[in-house]
Amino acid sequence: MAILEKLAYYMSFQFVQYALIAGILISLCSSLFGVTLVLKRFSFIGDGLSHVAFGAMAIAAVMKLTNNMPLILAVTVISAILLLRTGQRAKIKGDAAVAMISVGALAIGYLLMNLFSTSSNLSGDVCTTLFGSTSILTLKQSDVIVCGVLSVVVLAVFIVFYNKIFSVTFDEDFARATGTKASLYNLLIAVVVAVIIVLAMNLVGSLLISALVIFPALSAMRVFKSFKSVTVCSAIFSVTCATLGLLISILSGTPVGSTIVAVDIVAFGVFYLAGLFRRSKA
Amino acid sequence: MAYLTARDISLGYEGEKIVTGLCFEVDPGDYLCIVGENGSGKSTLMKTMLGLIPPLGGTIERGDGLQKNEIGYLPQQSLIQRDFPASVTEIVLSGCRGEGGFRPFHSRSDKEAARANMERMGISHLAKRCYRELSGGQQQRVLLARALCATKKILLLDEPVAGLDPKVTAEMYSLIEELNRDDGITIIMISHDIAAAIKYADRILHVGRSVFFGTKDEYLGSENYLRLTKAGES
């Protein structure tokens, strides 16, 4: 009972409500496209892009921009497009390109923050952007609105292009051969993923975003067998874990991002066992 | 007018030409087999015909009212598909293109077409099953049903029997033959299996150092055939 009372007390704070709304929206969006990214062997693109977003954030901080969202969004979207283009026919293969851009952006970002630091607590700043320790709890109303609008856009894109996303993910050659503009849809996926990552930076920080993308999809794939059920399951999985993680971190004062990911890991374990059980029964 | 007309095609990888001077036509109702040694550019040729990659030289034209979205394709299985969570129905439905215009969801006629093609391929009882749990032969039938959703005119098959056991291979061949004979669907098939190619096809395209294109009977007397069969024996 004591826990519930404590929870009710915390829930009366506006910043907690904002954090929950944003957390649910972000985890929902990231899980939907996670299935596609995992299946297309693009798991690490999320990771790479989040580091790019970190670099962009550092640049924004150096330029003393008060509203850094547009810059971060633009840089990340452009990198996403470039990464996907190189994935198709390039001298440097996809995974190497991602690794290169990802560590490059990370290094440059930290370097810039160090050289032009305006803050007295540099390592604290860096830690916050990398692991998102508190930023989700300091959201303003305008942040939540931006987050809501972008989430609605992401959701709408996913629902409207669901069938196309399926065809392009399952068999890109077939889709292209039968007249689907696959490169257009790849581009769309890249842009949307970039948007999701910029959104998710608030929630778990840039180092842990991949977890938000990968765990729901992988867990759902353990148990479910059709694309639709996997998608629905990973959405529910992701929202549940994010909500649980947020509540636990609020109650026990642990860092938000890592708590959510820890819950994801535990839930993945449960799904893994469930998958084994189901297979042995069948 | 032919469905596909290839004039002086050159094929290769990264600018290096493997095959040059390829000329052939595919008429409505044809059963064309593409044969040749490994690495001779058969799959590349098929991808070029599908417009997936541009030829290094020459042109391929579609004719006789064949639209880009009226081509069915049975690719070789990719790595992604082996662990892809998708039901048979979802995959077959993804072959439906819909006539013109963008629609976010599958129409009733799409679903009807998917149902009919699953029945045609004898996989209706698998409709709800997961694709990755099916046998190789069943998977090929699923992909064939999907290809049939995309076309009523022409099917391009890239080694449809690769990795199948003899019994399933025979079933697959007779299924394809029926599509050609009964439904009048034009077949273009890549095959390693010269014997089957000669048995079923009415035209042969041999790709390699020397190129041959003609009817089956002409092929049986050609240099290419003799060299290939001799190489197979040694």
Interface residues (C-beta under 8 A of the other chain):
Chain A: L39 K40 R41 I159 V160 F161 Y162 N163 F166 S167 T169 F170 D171 D173 F174 A175 R176 A177 T178 G179 T180 A220 M221 F224 K225 S226 F227 K228 S229 V230
Chain B: K47 L50 G51 L52 Q67 K68 N69 I71 G72 Y73 P75 S78 I80 Q81 D83 F84 P85 A86 S87 E90 I91 L93 S94 G95 R97 P104 F105 H106 K128 R129 C130 E133 R146 A147 A150 T151 L156
